[in-house]
Amino acid sequence: MSTRLLLPNEFDLYRDHIQNLDDFGLFCRFGGYVSKESIQKYLTTIEPSKNIIIGHFVDNKVVGAAIVAFNGVFNKDHCEIAISVDPKFRKKGIGIKIFKRAIFWACSLGFKKILLQCLQQNQWMINQARKMGFHIINEEGEVFATMEPESWQKLGLPFVVATEIWEWNYYVLENVFGNCNIFNAIDKSINTSSSV
């Protein structure tokens, strides 16, 4: 078992996870009952430039996931976190582990506010958000929660997330900028400047 960042080429593992959730899991994840068509449509819109996904793996399968959704790479205003755990793996501490990791990622990416939205029936999410320092607002059957920097700074930023940030950046450099090797580019730059 391990908990780690999913690289963009692994997003299908998240899609498989969502499709394997039971009715209650889907109800909690999407804030109500949604059609299979709506879920499929949602799953096709997940882009690496607008989402970070943390997965908890058992036997190379994602059994729990937290998605940090934002409006593009350079939007530093806010993000939204959503959590889901396969029915067989609930009440084993997976949800809280991926929730914390998602908060650490949001913190490290510099967002000014983290948002959560869920139904009042999702007591687990509400209780965990409250423990983490989220401000909870109940409104007509829905719960909105916000967390600002002063709350998440108390949680700290573990080294493992810093390592994942490096892996993410390296993946983007390799795959967005024409499969260039950043180390070769640095070496070339150093060699060019030293030979002048």
Order of alpha helices (4+ residues) and beta strands (2+ residues): beta-alpha-alpha-alpha-beta-beta-beta-alpha-beta-alpha-beta-beta-alpha-alpha-alpha
